[in-house]
Amino acid sequence: MLGNGNTLDIAKRQRKEFPQWFKRHVFELRKQGSPEATNELWSLANGPGPIISTYSGCISNGVRFLTSERDNRHTTQNSGVVVEGEHEAQTINFYGFLTKVWEMDYLFGHRVVLFQCEWYNSGCSRFFRVDAHCSSIDVRSRWYKDDPFIFPSQVQQVFYIADTKLGEHRKVVERIHRRGIWNVPETNSFETSGPPNEVFQQGITTEVPTIVIEDPPIISSLWRNDIEPAIISEKEPAIISEEEDHSDEYEEDLMADLDDEEEEENHSDSDDDFDIEA
């Protein structure tokens, strides 16, 4: 049972055994004709196809991200990332940099884009310091090496500036809001104070009221996180596995011989950027 053992052992067992359990479970539901066994779940249960593409750049939510290796060839910086996450039952910011962009294809035309990152240690005051004016992080530190992947919709971009006070091994974290990008709240209807057909007549104004601002303006988040990936540029040809690819025509074979199915992933690198559209 999963209840026997510590948290670390349970997490390792889940990573090892859950994919096969999930695949068998969805297979049984699909064989029974259950409406819960949707094409999306079936494609996810079978895992990605043997052709996996990797990129050194990606445009997500209108922001260009580059891997650190590609960043080193430029005078600009686009590899810094930050994402919210949980550490010891507390929500903190994980700061790091992008190392690779993955794109995986699934059955029925589905695909998933992931960012692979390395994370600086931001959970210890020795490596991460916050004062009234700025946040400084030790770029020599690393943690969560076994958890490098995030979705592009989860991430925001940051820049790392040399910390002239604490030394060259430390960087000051700077968040920049991109010009021309707004998160406009969507509403389904307009609220009215009276009946919808009520006629309003503006009367004559004889006095101009004094306007007094007592509270500071409310600053709302301007960041969108409801992004679906969509490639807009060509990439170099991927290396195709010698084994059979996943496609719709093999669905019956997958269901008939579930235990004998094997997948092999090959990778292809490309410096092309692709866009993730809303």
C-alpha positions as CSV (number, residue, x, y, z in Angstrom):
1,M,0.0,0.0,0.0
2,L,1.1,3.6,-0.6
3,G,0.4,4.4,3.0
4,N,3.4,2.2,4.1
5,G,6.6,4.3,3.8
6,N,7.8,7.8,3.9
7,T,6.9,10.6,1.5
8,L,10.0,10.2,-0.6
9,D,9.4,6.5,-1.2
10,I,5.8,7.1,-2.1
11,A,6.8,9.8,-4.7
12,K,9.3,7.4,-6.3
13,R,6.8,4.6,-6.4
14,Q,4.2,6.8,-8.0
15,R,6.6,7.9,-10.7
16,K,7.5,4.3,-11.4
17,E,4.1,2.6,-11.3
18,F,1.5,5.2,-12.0
19,P,2.0,5.4,-15.9
20,Q,1.4,1.7,-16.3
21,W,-1.6,1.7,-13.9
22,F,-3.1,4.7,-15.6
23,K,-2.7,3.1,-19.0
24,R,-4.4,-0.2,-17.9
25,H,-7.2,1.7,-16.1
26,V,-8.0,3.8,-19.2
27,F,-7.7,0.7,-21.4
28,E,-10.4,-1.1,-19.3
29,L,-12.7,1.9,-19.4
30,R,-12.3,2.2,-23.2
31,K,-13.0,-1.5,-23.6
32,Q,-16.2,-1.1,-21.6
33,G,-17.2,1.8,-23.8
34,S,-17.2,4.2,-20.8
35,P,-17.7,7.9,-21.7
36,E,-14.9,8.7,-19.2
37,A,-12.3,7.2,-21.6
38,T,-12.1,10.2,-23.8
39,N,-9.6,10.5,-26.7
40,E,-7.6,12.9,-24.6
41,L,-7.2,10.5,-21.8
42,W,-6.4,7.6,-24.1
43,S,-3.7,9.6,-25.9
44,L,-2.3,10.7,-22.6
45,A,-2.3,7.1,-21.2
46,N,-0.3,5.8,-24.2
47,G,2.4,8.4,-23.7
48,P,4.1,10.5,-26.3
49,G,5.2,9.2,-29.7
50,P,8.8,8.3,-30.6
51,I,9.4,11.6,-32.3
52,I,10.3,14.3,-29.7
53,S,11.5,17.7,-30.8
54,T,13.6,20.1,-28.8
55,Y,14.1,23.8,-29.3
56,S,16.4,26.5,-28.0
57,G,13.8,29.2,-28.0
58,C,10.0,29.7,-27.5
59,I,7.6,32.6,-27.6
60,S,5.0,32.2,-24.8
61,N,2.3,34.7,-24.0
62,G,4.0,37.2,-26.3
63,V,7.4,36.8,-24.4
64,R,10.5,35.4,-26.0
65,F,12.3,32.8,-24.0
66,L,15.8,31.4,-24.9
67,T,17.9,28.7,-23.4
68,S,20.9,29.7,-21.3
69,E,23.2,28.2,-23.9
70,R,21.7,30.3,-26.7
71,D,21.6,33.3,-24.3
72,N,25.3,33.1,-23.9
73,R,25.7,33.9,-27.6
74,H,23.7,37.2,-27.3
75,T,24.2,40.5,-25.5
76,T,20.6,40.3,-24.3
77,Q,19.1,38.0,-21.6
78,N,16.0,35.9,-22.1
79,S,16.6,32.7,-20.2
80,G,15.6,33.8,-16.6
81,V,12.4,32.3,-15.3
82,V,10.3,32.3,-12.1
83,V,7.4,30.1,-11.1
84,E,5.3,29.7,-8.0
85,G,5.5,26.4,-6.2
86,E,5.3,24.6,-2.9
87,H,8.2,23.9,-0.6
88,E,7.7,22.5,2.9
89,A,3.9,23.4,2.8
90,Q,4.7,27.0,1.8
91,T,4.2,28.8,-1.5
92,I,7.4,30.4,-2.7
93,N,9.0,31.6,-5.9
94,F,11.3,29.3,-7.7
95,Y,14.0,31.2,-9.6
96,G,16.1,29.6,-12.4
97,F,16.9,29.6,-16.1
98,L,15.7,27.7,-19.1
99,T,17.8,24.9,-20.5
100,K,15.6,23.3,-23.2
101,V,12.2,23.4,-24.7
102,W,10.5,20.1,-25.4
103,E,7.6,19.3,-27.7
104,M,5.9,15.9,-27.6
105,D,3.2,14.6,-29.9
106,Y,0.4,12.3,-28.8
107,L,-2.4,10.3,-30.4
108,F,-5.3,12.2,-32.1
109,G,-3.1,15.2,-32.9
110,H,-2.6,16.3,-29.3
111,R,0.8,17.7,-28.2
112,V,2.5,19.1,-25.1
113,V,5.2,21.7,-24.7
114,L,7.4,21.7,-21.6
115,F,10.2,24.0,-20.3
116,Q,13.2,22.2,-18.8
117,C,14.9,24.4,-16.2
118,E,17.5,24.5,-13.5
119,W,16.5,26.0,-10.2
120,Y,18.6,28.2,-7.9
121,N,18.1,27.5,-4.2
122,S,15.6,30.1,-3.0
123,G,14.5,28.3,0.1
124,C,17.4,29.2,2.4
125,S,18.5,32.7,3.6
126,R,22.1,31.7,3.0
127,F,21.4,31.6,-0.8
128,F,18.5,33.9,-1.2
129,R,18.3,37.3,0.5
130,V,15.4,39.7,0.4
131,D,15.6,43.3,1.6
132,A,13.4,46.4,1.2
133,H,14.7,47.2,-2.3
134,C,15.8,44.0,-4.0
135,S,16.2,40.2,-3.9
136,S,19.6,38.6,-4.3
137,I,20.3,35.0,-5.1
138,D,23.4,32.8,-5.1
139,V,23.7,31.5,-8.7
140,R,26.1,28.7,-7.6
141,S,23.4,26.9,-5.7
142,R,21.0,24.4,-7.2
143,W,18.0,22.4,-5.8
144,Y,15.0,20.4,-7.1
145,K,17.2,18.7,-9.7
146,D,14.7,15.9,-10.1
147,D,11.8,18.3,-10.9
148,P,13.0,20.4,-13.8
149,F,9.8,20.6,-16.0
150,I,7.1,23.2,-16.1
151,F,4.4,24.3,-18.5
152,P,5.1,27.6,-20.4
153,S,1.8,29.0,-19.1
154,Q,3.1,28.7,-15.5
155,V,6.3,30.7,-16.0
156,Q,7.2,34.4,-16.0
157,Q,10.4,36.0,-17.2
158,V,13.0,37.6,-14.9
159,F,16.4,39.1,-15.4
160,Y,19.5,38.6,-13.3
161,I,21.7,41.6,-12.7
162,A,25.2,41.6,-11.1
163,D,25.1,42.2,-7.3
164,T,27.8,44.7,-6.7
165,K,27.4,44.6,-3.0
166,L,27.5,40.8,-2.2
167,G,29.9,39.6,-5.0
168,E,30.0,38.3,-8.5
169,H,28.5,34.9,-7.5
170,R,25.3,36.6,-6.6
171,K,22.6,38.2,-8.9
172,V,19.8,40.6,-8.2
173,V,16.5,39.4,-9.5
174,E,14.5,41.9,-11.6
175,R,11.0,41.4,-12.9
176,I,10.0,43.3,-16.0
177,H,6.5,43.8,-17.2
178,R,6.4,43.7,-21.0
179,R,5.1,46.7,-22.8
180,G,2.0,46.0,-24.9
181,I,0.8,43.0,-22.9
182,W,-2.3,43.3,-20.8
183,N,-4.5,40.8,-19.0
184,V,-8.0,42.1,-19.6
185,P,-10.6,40.5,-17.4
186,E,-13.4,38.8,-19.4
187,T,-17.0,39.4,-18.4
188,N,-20.1,37.7,-19.7
189,S,-22.6,40.5,-18.9
190,F,-22.9,44.1,-17.8
191,E,-24.3,44.9,-14.4
192,T,-27.1,47.5,-14.5
193,S,-28.7,49.3,-11.6
194,G,-32.2,49.3,-13.0
195,P,-34.5,47.4,-15.4
196,P,-32.9,46.7,-18.8
197,N,-35.4,48.8,-20.7
198,E,-35.4,51.7,-18.3
199,V,-34.7,55.1,-19.9
200,F,-32.1,57.3,-18.2
201,Q,-32.3,61.0,-18.6
202,Q,-29.4,63.2,-17.6
203,G,-30.6,66.2,-15.7
204,I,-29.0,69.6,-15.7
205,T,-26.0,69.8,-13.4
206,T,-25.8,73.0,-11.4
207,E,-23.0,72.0,-9.0
208,V,-19.6,70.3,-9.7
209,P,-18.8,67.9,-6.9
210,T,-15.3,67.8,-5.4
211,I,-13.4,64.6,-6.2
212,V,-11.4,63.2,-3.3
213,I,-9.2,60.2,-3.8
214,E,-8.7,58.4,-0.4
215,D,-7.3,55.0,-1.3
216,P,-4.5,54.1,-3.7
217,P,-5.4,52.5,-7.0
218,I,-5.8,48.7,-7.0
219,I,-3.1,47.0,-9.1
220,S,-4.4,43.9,-10.7
221,S,-2.3,41.1,-12.2
222,L,-1.7,41.6,-15.9
223,W,-0.4,38.1,-16.6
224,R,-2.3,35.5,-18.5
225,N,-1.9,31.8,-17.8
226,D,-4.5,30.2,-20.1
227,I,-2.2,29.6,-23.0
228,E,-2.3,26.7,-25.4
229,P,0.8,25.9,-27.5
230,A,0.9,26.4,-31.3
231,I,4.0,26.2,-33.5
232,I,4.4,29.0,-36.0
233,S,7.8,28.3,-37.5
234,E,9.6,25.4,-39.1
235,K,11.9,23.2,-37.2
236,E,14.7,20.9,-38.4
237,P,13.7,17.3,-39.2
238,A,13.5,15.1,-36.1
239,I,15.3,11.8,-35.9
240,I,12.7,9.1,-36.5
241,S,12.7,6.0,-34.4
242,E,13.0,2.7,-36.1
243,E,10.0,1.5,-34.1
244,E,6.5,2.2,-35.1
245,D,5.0,5.6,-34.4
246,H,1.8,6.2,-32.5
247,S,-1.1,7.1,-34.8
248,D,-4.8,6.6,-35.0
249,E,-4.5,3.5,-37.1
250,Y,-2.7,1.6,-34.4
251,E,-5.3,2.1,-31.7
252,E,-6.8,-1.4,-32.1
253,D,-3.3,-2.9,-31.9
254,L,-2.6,-1.0,-28.7
255,M,-5.8,-2.2,-27.1
256,A,-5.3,-5.8,-28.2
257,D,-1.7,-6.2,-27.1
258,L,-1.3,-3.7,-24.2
259,D,1.6,-5.3,-22.4
260,D,3.9,-5.7,-25.4
261,E,3.9,-2.1,-26.4
262,E,7.2,-0.3,-26.2
263,E,8.2,3.3,-27.2
264,E,11.5,4.8,-28.0
265,E,12.2,8.5,-27.9
266,N,14.6,10.2,-30.2
267,H,15.4,13.9,-30.0
268,S,16.2,16.6,-32.5
269,D,17.5,20.0,-31.7
270,S,16.6,23.2,-33.4
271,D,17.3,26.9,-32.8
272,D,13.9,28.0,-34.3
273,D,11.5,29.7,-31.9
274,F,7.8,28.8,-31.9
275,D,4.9,30.7,-30.6
276,I,2.3,29.7,-28.0
277,E,-0.9,31.3,-28.9
278,A,-4.0,31.9,-26.7
